[in-house]
Amino acid sequence: MVQKLAKVKNKLTCLNAEPHQVAMGYALGVFLAASPFIGLKVFIAMALTFIFKWNKVAAIFGVFHINFLTGPVFYGFSYIVGSSVLGADVSNDVTLSFTMSSLYQLFTANSIVFMSLLAGGIILGLPMAIAAYFVSNSFFQNKKTLNPNAL
């Protein structure tokens, strides 16, 4: 854990940008990592960092904290949190008949799953993003203390 934090610190403090922009970009990336927008997170991060003038590299780095190894555990927990908050109940009864009602049930169940993942991602992502901002911003404060001419 300490090595991973040191690796994050090294990658973020090597960026040639204002500490606040790097910290905000990283926090955005961490927040988006918790979202269920798999495959779109980098594009969303690029668009939002462009609009807010935050650091794009830091945002992309934050997005990839949840990857194919950590994703199943995180998204499982995110689904549990989101479905409990929304009161969603998705049954795992899969029927093999292709009737209109079974197709409707399949699509509405998927939207409930997505909304549960979205709610869980927001609930878990906000505190993670806030923590990511303060931790990454402290990296720069420590860097300024050690070497005032580093930035």
N, C-alpha and C positions, 0 to 999 in steps of 0.2 A: 504494500500500500504506500509506503514511504517512497519507494522507487518510482511508482507511477506518478505520485504527486510531484516528485522532483523532475520527472520527464515533462509533465504538463508545464511546470514552472519554466523550464529551459526553453520549451517551444514558444511560450507566450512572451517571455521577456526578450527573446531574440527578434521579435517583430519590431520594425522601425516605425512606430506610430505612437500617438498619444496614449498614455495608460488608460484613460477613461474610455476611449474608443475601443481599445483592445478588450478591456473588461466587459464592456457592453456587448460587443460582438460575441465574445465567448459565452456570456450569460444567455444571449439569444440562441446560440447554437445548442446549449445544454437544454434550454426550454423546448426548442424544436425537436431535440432528440427524444423527448418524452411524448411527442405527438404521434398519432397513428398514420401520418402522411408519408408512409414508406415509399421511397422513390422520388418524392417531391421536396424533401426537407432541404436539400442543398439549394435548390432553385428558390425556395421560399426564403432561405437565409440570404442568398445573394440579392434578391429583390429588396428585402427589408434593410439589409446593411447599406445598400445603395441609397435608399430613401433617407435613412437616419444618419448616414455618414459614419457608420461604425466599421470596425475592421472585419473585412470579409474572410481573411485567412483564419482568424480566431473563431469566427462563427462556424466555419466549416469544420475546424478542429473540434469544436464543441458538439456539433451534430453527430460526429462519429464515435462519441463515447458509448452510445448504445449501438452495438453491432450484432452480427449474426450469432455470437456466443452469448452475449448478455441480454439480447432482445427477448428470447422466449421467457426468461425469468421475469424481466421487467414488465413486459406486456401482459403476462399472466397476472402479476400483482396489480398492474394498472387497470386491467379489466375487472378484477375483484373489487377494487376501490370504486371505480366508476359505476359498476352495476349496483353496488350497495348504496351509493349516494342517489342514483337515479331510481332505485327500486326496480330495476330491470330483471326480468326473469326469462331466460332463454332456455327452452327445453332442448335437450339433445336428441329428441325423437326425430329420426330421419326416415321418411317414408320413401319408398321407391316408386310410388305412383306419380305420374306427371299430370296431375289435374290442376286446374286453375287455382284452387284453394291451396294446394301444396306449394305451387310456385309463389303465390302471394306470401305464404308463411315463410318461405325461404328468403325472399327479399326483405320482408319486414324484420325478420330475425337478424339479418345481416346489418340493417341500419341500426338496430338496437345494440348490436355488438360494437359497431363503429362509434356510436354515441357514448357507450360505456367506456371504450378505449379513449375517446376524446376527453370525456369528463375526468377520467382517472389520470390522463396525461397532463391535464391542466392542474389538477389538484397536487399531483406529485412534481410536476415540472416547475411550478412557481417557486416553491422553497428551494428546489435544486438550483434554479437560475439565480435567485438572490444570493445563495451561498456561493455559487460560482463567481458572481460579480465581486463579492467581498474578498474571497480567497485570491482570485486573480489580481485584483487591485492591490492586495497586500504584497503580492510578489514584486510589484513595481516599487512600492514604498520601501521594501527591504533592499531592492536594487539601488534605489536612490541613496539610501543610507550608506550602503557599502561603497558605491562609486557614483558620486554626484554628477560626473560628466558622462555617464553611461547613456543617458537619453539626450 
